[in-house]
């Protein structure tokens, strides 16, 4: 029996949450073969790569998720976080300014602003 996209995605997310990353990646990759622009799958694969220290590989996945669904604030946060980790601070600032202009508010955006500011301050000193 073939699983639906939603069932496969739910299974992948469950495996991911349980720390069974390799199994989750297999399912995410299976979905991406059929739906390469799926925002949730791109975002989740980006998180796995980012957490594995593969920031440069995570960035295009976060960008794909963000392009597919710019109304999902978490995609913005993940992309900005990855840009900070990649030391692409000017791009991180541009994206942060854009998401704030789009209306993003809340403690998580204040926290990312502080991280960005702290990182810029360290770079300047």
Backbone as JSON Lines, residues from 0, in Angstrom:
{"i":0,"aa":"X","n":[0.84,-1.19,0.0],"ca":[0.0,0.0,0.0],"c":[0.88,1.24,0.0]}
{"i":1,"aa":"X","n":[0.64,2.13,-0.92],"ca":[1.39,3.37,-1.06],"c":[0.81,4.43,-0.12]}
{"i":2,"aa":"X","n":[1.67,5.11,0.61],"ca":[1.23,6.17,1.51],"c":[0.99,7.46,0.74]}
{"i":3,"aa":"X","n":[0.09,8.28,1.23],"ca":[-0.15,9.59,0.63],"c":[0.99,10.53,1.02]}
{"i":4,"aa":"X","n":[1.04,11.66,0.37],"ca":[2.04,12.68,0.69],"c":[1.94,13.07,2.16]}
{"i":5,"aa":"X","n":[0.72,13.35,2.62],"ca":[0.54,13.76,4.01],"c":[0.97,12.67,4.99]}
{"i":6,"aa":"X","n":[0.65,11.42,4.68],"ca":[1.05,10.32,5.55],"c":[2.56,10.17,5.59]}
{"i":7,"aa":"X","n":[3.19,10.27,4.44],"ca":[4.65,10.17,4.38],"c":[5.29,11.31,5.15]}
{"i":8,"aa":"X","n":[4.76,12.53,4.95],"ca":[5.3,13.69,5.67],"c":[5.11,13.52,7.17]}
{"i":9,"aa":"X","n":[3.94,13.09,7.59],"ca":[3.69,12.88,9.03],"c":[4.64,11.84,9.61]}
{"i":10,"aa":"X","n":[4.87,10.76,8.86],"ca":[5.82,9.75,9.32],"c":[7.23,10.32,9.43]}
{"i":11,"aa":"X","n":[7.63,11.1,8.44],"ca":[8.97,11.7,8.46],"c":[9.12,12.65,9.64]}
{"i":12,"aa":"X","n":[8.11,13.45,9.89],"ca":[8.16,14.4,11.02],"c":[8.23,13.64,12.34]}
{"i":13,"aa":"X","n":[7.45,12.58,12.46],"ca":[7.49,11.77,13.69],"c":[8.87,11.17,13.91]}
{"i":14,"aa":"X","n":[9.45,10.61,12.85],"ca":[10.79,10.05,12.96],"c":[11.8,11.13,13.33]}
{"i":15,"aa":"X","n":[11.68,12.29,12.71],"ca":[12.57,13.42,12.97],"c":[12.5,13.79,14.45]}
{"i":16,"aa":"X","n":[11.29,13.92,14.97],"ca":[11.1,14.29,16.38],"c":[11.65,13.24,17.33]}
{"i":17,"aa":"X","n":[11.6,11.99,16.91],"ca":[12.12,10.89,17.74],"c":[13.63,10.76,17.65]}
{"i":18,"aa":"X","n":[14.26,11.61,16.83],"ca":[15.7,11.56,16.67],"c":[16.19,10.54,15.67]}
{"i":19,"aa":"X","n":[15.26,9.95,14.94],"ca":[15.62,8.98,13.91],"c":[15.83,9.74,12.59]}
{"i":20,"aa":"X","n":[16.89,10.53,12.6],"ca":[17.14,11.49,11.53],"c":[17.38,10.81,10.18]}
{"i":21,"aa":"X","n":[18.17,9.76,10.17],"ca":[18.47,9.1,8.89],"c":[17.2,8.55,8.23]}
{"i":22,"aa":"X","n":[16.32,7.98,9.04],"ca":[15.06,7.47,8.51],"c":[14.17,8.61,8.02]}
{"i":23,"aa":"X","n":[14.15,9.7,8.77],"ca":[13.36,10.86,8.37],"c":[13.88,11.43,7.05]}
{"i":24,"aa":"X","n":[15.19,11.52,6.92],"ca":[15.8,12.05,5.7],"c":[15.39,11.21,4.5]}
{"i":25,"aa":"X","n":[15.36,9.9,4.65],"ca":[14.95,9.03,3.54],"c":[13.53,9.38,3.08]}
{"i":26,"aa":"X","n":[12.64,9.58,4.02],"ca":[11.26,9.92,3.67],"c":[11.16,11.33,3.08]}
{"i":27,"aa":"X","n":[11.89,12.28,3.68],"ca":[11.89,13.64,3.13],"c":[12.41,13.63,1.69]}
{"i":28,"aa":"X","n":[13.48,12.88,1.45],"ca":[14.04,12.82,0.09],"c":[13.06,12.18,-0.89]}
{"i":29,"aa":"X","n":[12.33,11.19,-0.42],"ca":[11.31,10.54,-1.25],"c":[10.24,11.55,-1.66]}
{"i":30,"aa":"X","n":[9.83,12.38,-0.71],"ca":[8.82,13.41,-1.01],"c":[9.38,14.43,-1.98]}
{"i":31,"aa":"X","n":[10.63,14.85,-1.76],"ca":[11.23,15.88,-2.61],"c":[11.39,15.43,-4.06]}
{"i":32,"aa":"X","n":[11.51,14.13,-4.28],"ca":[11.59,13.64,-5.65],"c":[10.31,13.94,-6.43]}
{"i":33,"aa":"X","n":[9.19,13.92,-5.73],"ca":[7.9,14.15,-6.36],"c":[7.45,15.6,-6.2]}
{"i":34,"aa":"X","n":[7.78,16.2,-5.06],"ca":[7.36,17.57,-4.75],"c":[8.57,18.39,-4.31]}
{"i":35,"aa":"X","n":[9.43,18.78,-5.26],"ca":[10.69,19.44,-4.89],"c":[10.54,20.8,-4.23]}
{"i":36,"aa":"X","n":[9.38,21.42,-4.33],"ca":[9.18,22.75,-3.74],"c":[8.36,22.71,-2.46]}
{"i":37,"aa":"X","n":[8.08,21.52,-1.94],"ca":[7.27,21.41,-0.73],"c":[7.95,22.2,0.4]}
{"i":38,"aa":"X","n":[7.26,23.21,0.93],"ca":[7.91,24.07,1.92],"c":[8.24,23.37,3.23]}
{"i":39,"aa":"X","n":[7.34,22.53,3.72],"ca":[7.6,21.86,5.0],"c":[8.79,20.91,4.9]}
{"i":40,"aa":"X","n":[8.84,20.16,3.81],"ca":[9.93,19.2,3.64],"c":[11.25,19.92,3.46]}
{"i":41,"aa":"X","n":[11.27,20.97,2.64],"ca":[12.51,21.75,2.46],"c":[12.96,22.34,3.79]}
{"i":42,"aa":"X","n":[12.02,22.87,4.55],"ca":[12.36,23.46,5.84],"c":[12.93,22.41,6.79]}
{"i":43,"aa":"X","n":[12.26,21.27,6.88],"ca":[12.72,20.23,7.8],"c":[14.07,19.66,7.39]}
{"i":44,"aa":"X","n":[14.28,19.47,6.1],"ca":[15.6,19.01,5.63],"c":[16.65,20.07,5.94]}
{"i":45,"aa":"X","n":[16.28,21.33,5.77],"ca":[17.2,22.41,6.11],"c":[17.59,22.38,7.58]}
{"i":46,"aa":"X","n":[16.62,22.11,8.45],"ca":[16.92,22.02,9.88],"c":[17.89,20.89,10.18]}
{"i":47,"aa":"X","n":[17.68,19.75,9.53],"ca":[18.58,18.62,9.75],"c":[20.0,18.98,9.31]}
{"i":48,"aa":"X","n":[20.1,19.58,8.15],"ca":[21.44,19.96,7.66],"c":[22.08,21.01,8.55]}
{"i":49,"aa":"X","n":[21.29,22.0,8.96],"ca":[21.81,23.06,9.83],"c":[22.31,22.46,11.15]}
{"i":50,"aa":"X","n":[21.53,21.55,11.72],"ca":[21.93,20.91,12.97],"c":[23.12,19.98,12.8]}
{"i":51,"aa":"X","n":[23.41,19.6,11.57],"ca":[24.58,18.76,11.27],"c":[25.79,19.6,10.89]}
{"i":52,"aa":"X","n":[25.66,20.91,11.0],"ca":[26.76,21.8,10.66],"c":[26.92,22.05,9.18]}
{"i":53,"aa":"X","n":[25.93,21.68,8.38],"ca":[25.99,21.86,6.93],"c":[25.16,23.08,6.52]}
{"i":54,"aa":"X","n":[25.58,24.22,7.04],"ca":[24.84,25.46,6.85],"c":[24.69,25.84,5.39]}
{"i":55,"aa":"X","n":[25.76,25.73,4.62],"ca":[25.69,26.14,3.21],"c":[24.71,25.26,2.43]}
{"i":56,"aa":"X","n":[24.55,24.0,2.83],"ca":[23.59,23.12,2.17],"c":[22.17,23.4,2.64]}
{"i":57,"aa":"X","n":[22.03,23.89,3.86],"ca":[20.7,24.19,4.42],"c":[20.09,25.45,3.81]}
{"i":58,"aa":"X","n":[20.93,26.43,3.51],"ca":[20.42,27.73,3.03],"c":[19.47,27.62,1.84]}
{"i":59,"aa":"X","n":[19.82,26.9,0.76],"ca":[18.89,26.85,-0.37],"c":[17.57,26.15,-0.04]}
{"i":60,"aa":"X","n":[17.62,25.2,0.89],"ca":[16.38,24.54,1.29],"c":[15.48,25.5,2.06]}
{"i":61,"aa":"X","n":[16.06,26.27,2.96],"ca":[15.27,27.28,3.68],"c":[14.7,28.32,2.7]}
{"i":62,"aa":"X","n":[15.5,28.71,1.72],"ca":[15.04,29.69,0.74],"c":[13.87,29.13,-0.07]}
{"i":63,"aa":"X","n":[13.96,27.86,-0.46],"ca":[12.87,27.23,-1.21],"c":[11.59,27.22,-0.38]}
{"i":64,"aa":"X","n":[11.71,26.88,0.9],"ca":[10.54,26.87,1.79],"c":[9.95,28.27,1.91]}
{"i":65,"aa":"X","n":[10.82,29.24,2.07],"ca":[10.38,30.63,2.22],"c":[9.7,31.14,0.96]}
{"i":66,"aa":"X","n":[10.26,30.83,-0.19],"ca":[9.64,31.24,-1.45],"c":[8.27,30.59,-1.64]}
{"i":67,"aa":"X","n":[8.16,29.33,-1.25],"ca":[6.91,28.6,-1.43],"c":[5.82,29.08,-0.48]}
{"i":68,"aa":"X","n":[6.23,29.54,0.71],"ca":[5.25,29.98,1.7],"c":[5.83,31.11,2.55]}
{"i":69,"aa":"X","n":[5.83,32.34,1.99],"ca":[6.42,33.45,2.74],"c":[5.6,33.9,3.95]}
{"i":70,"aa":"X","n":[4.41,33.35,4.11],"ca":[3.59,33.71,5.27],"c":[3.92,32.88,6.51]}
{"i":71,"aa":"X","n":[4.79,31.9,6.36],"ca":[5.18,31.07,7.5],"c":[6.4,31.69,8.17]}
{"i":72,"aa":"X","n":[6.17,32.33,9.31],"ca":[7.25,33.07,9.98],"c":[8.41,32.17,10.37]}
{"i":73,"aa":"X","n":[8.14,30.92,10.69],"ca":[9.23,30.01,11.08],"c":[10.25,29.85,9.96]}
{"i":74,"aa":"X","n":[9.8,29.89,8.72],"ca":[10.73,29.76,7.6],"c":[11.68,30.96,7.56]}
{"i":75,"aa":"X","n":[11.14,32.12,7.84],"ca":[11.97,33.33,7.9],"c":[13.01,33.19,9.01]}
{"i":76,"aa":"X","n":[12.56,32.78,10.19],"ca":[13.47,32.65,11.33],"c":[14.59,31.65,11.04]}
{"i":77,"aa":"X","n":[14.23,30.52,10.47],"ca":[15.25,29.51,10.17],"c":[16.24,30.02,9.13]}
{"i":78,"aa":"X","n":[15.73,30.72,8.12],"ca":[16.62,31.25,7.08],"c":[17.56,32.3,7.66]}
{"i":79,"aa":"X","n":[17.02,33.2,8.46],"ca":[17.86,34.24,9.08],"c":[18.88,33.61,10.01]}
{"i":80,"aa":"X","n":[18.46,32.64,10.79],"ca":[19.39,31.94,11.68],"c":[20.52,31.29,10.89]}
{"i":81,"aa":"X","n":[20.18,30.64,9.8],"ca":[21.21,29.99,8.97],"c":[22.15,31.03,8.37]}
{"i":82,"aa":"X","n":[21.61,32.16,7.95],"ca":[22.46,33.23,7.41],"c":[23.43,33.74,8.47]}
{"i":83,"aa":"X","n":[22.95,33.88,9.7],"ca":[23.83,34.31,10.79],"c":[24.94,33.27,11.0]}
{"i":84,"aa":"X","n":[24.55,32.0,11.03],"ca":[25.54,30.94,11.23],"c":[26.54,30.87,10.08]}
{"i":85,"aa":"X","n":[26.1,31.26,8.88],"ca":[26.99,31.26,7.72],"c":[27.8,32.55,7.63]}
{"i":86,"aa":"X","n":[27.65,33.41,8.61],"ca":[28.35,34.7,8.66],"c":[27.98,35.6,7.49]}
{"i":87,"aa":"X","n":[26.76,35.41,6.97],"ca":[26.22,36.28,5.92],"c":[25.35,37.33,6.61]}
{"i":88,"aa":"X","n":[26.02,38.17,7.39],"ca":[25.31,39.08,8.28],"c":[24.54,40.17,7.54]}
{"i":89,"aa":"X","n":[25.07,40.66,6.44],"ca":[24.35,41.68,5.68],"c":[23.05,41.09,5.12]}
{"i":90,"aa":"X","n":[23.13,39.87,4.6],"ca":[21.92,39.22,4.09],"c":[20.94,38.92,5.22]}
{"i":91,"aa":"X","n":[21.46,38.51,6.36],"ca":[20.59,38.25,7.51],"c":[19.86,39.52,7.93]}
{"i":92,"aa":"X","n":[20.57,40.65,7.92],"ca":[19.95,41.92,8.29],"c":[18.88,42.31,7.27]}
{"i":93,"aa":"X","n":[19.15,42.12,6.0],"ca":[18.17,42.43,4.95],"c":[16.91,41.58,5.15]}
{"i":94,"aa":"X","n":[17.09,40.3,5.39],"ca":[15.94,39.41,5.58],"c":[15.18,39.75,6.86]}
{"i":95,"aa":"X","n":[15.92,40.08,7.91],"ca":[15.27,40.47,9.16],"c":[14.44,41.74,8.96]}
{"i":96,"aa":"X","n":[15.01,42.72,8.3],"ca":[14.27,43.96,8.05],"c":[13.01,43.68,7.2]}
{"i":97,"aa":"X","n":[13.14,42.79,6.23],"ca":[12.01,42.46,5.36],"c":[10.88,41.77,6.14]}
{"i":98,"aa":"X","n":[11.24,40.85,7.02],"ca":[10.2,40.13,7.75],"c":[9.53,41.05,8.77]}
{"i":99,"aa":"X","n":[10.28,41.94,9.36],"ca":[9.67,42.91,10.28],"c":[8.73,43.84,9.53]}
{"i":100,"aa":"X","n":[9.18,44.28,8.35],"ca":[8.34,45.15,7.52],"c":[7.05,44.43,7.1]}
{"i":101,"aa":"X","n":[7.14,43.12,6.94],"ca":[5.98,42.32,6.56],"c":[5.01,42.12,7.73]}
{"i":102,"aa":"X","n":[5.44,42.53,8.92],"ca":[4.53,42.47,10.06],"c":[4.86,41.45,11.13]}
{"i":103,"aa":"X","n":[6.0,40.82,11.04],"ca":[6.37,39.82,12.04],"c":[6.68,40.49,13.37]}
{"i":104,"aa":"X","n":[6.08,39.97,14.42],"ca":[6.32,40.49,15.77],"c":[6.43,39.31,16.72]}
{"i":105,"aa":"X","n":[6.97,39.59,17.88],"ca":[7.01,38.57,18.91],"c":[8.41,38.38,19.47]}
{"i":106,"aa":"X","n":[8.43,37.63,20.55],"ca":[9.67,37.4,21.28],"c":[10.74,36.71,20.44]}
{"i":107,"aa":"X","n":[10.33,35.75,19.58],"ca":[11.32,35.04,18.77],"c":[12.01,35.98,17.79]}
{"i":108,"aa":"X","n":[11.28,36.99,17.3],"ca":[11.9,37.95,16.39],"c":[12.8,38.91,17.15]}
{"i":109,"aa":"X","n":[12.43,39.22,18.39],"ca":[13.31,40.03,19.23],"c":[14.6,39.28,19.53]}
{"i":110,"aa":"X","n":[14.48,37.97,19.78],"ca":[15.66,37.15,20.08],"c":[16.6,37.07,18.88]}
{"i":111,"aa":"X","n":[16.04,36.89,17.69],"ca":[16.9,36.81,16.49],"c":[17.54,38.17,16.21]}
{"i":112,"aa":"X","n":[16.82,39.24,16.52],"ca":[17.4,40.59,16.37],"c":[18.58,40.77,17.31]}
{"i":113,"aa":"X","n":[18.44,40.28,18.52],"ca":[19.54,40.37,19.49],"c":[20.74,39.54,19.06]}
{"i":114,"aa":"X","n":[20.48,38.33,18.55],"ca":[21.58,37.49,18.06],"c":[22.31,38.17,16.91]}
{"i":115,"aa":"X","n":[21.52,38.74,16.0],"ca":[22.12,39.42,14.85],"c":[22.94,40.61,15.31]}
{"i":116,"aa":"X","n":[22.39,41.4,16.22],"ca":[23.1,42.56,16.74],"c":[24.38,42.16,17.47]}
{"i":117,"aa":"X","n":[24.28,41.12,18.31],"ca":[25.46,40.64,19.04],"c":[26.55,40.17,18.08]}
{"i":118,"aa":"X","n":[26.14,39.46,17.04],"ca":[27.09,38.94,16.05],"c":[27.75,40.08,15.28]}
{"i":119,"aa":"X","n":[26.95,41.08,14.91],"ca":[27.51,42.25,14.22],"c":[28.47,43.0,15.12]}
{"i":120,"aa":"X","n":[28.12,43.13,16.41],"ca":[29.01,43.82,17.37],"c":[30.33,43.08,17.52]}
{"i":121,"aa":"X","n":[30.28,41.76,17.61],"ca":[31.5,40.97,17.75],"c":[32.38,41.09,16.51]}
{"i":122,"aa":"X","n":[31.73,41.15,15.36],"ca":[32.49,41.27,14.12],"c":[33.17,42.64,14.04]}
{"i":123,"aa":"X","n":[32.5,43.67,14.57],"ca":[33.05,45.03,14.49],"c":[34.22,45.22,15.46]}
{"i":124,"aa":"X","n":[34.25,44.43,16.52],"ca":[35.32,44.64,17.52],"c":[36.52,43.78,17.3]}
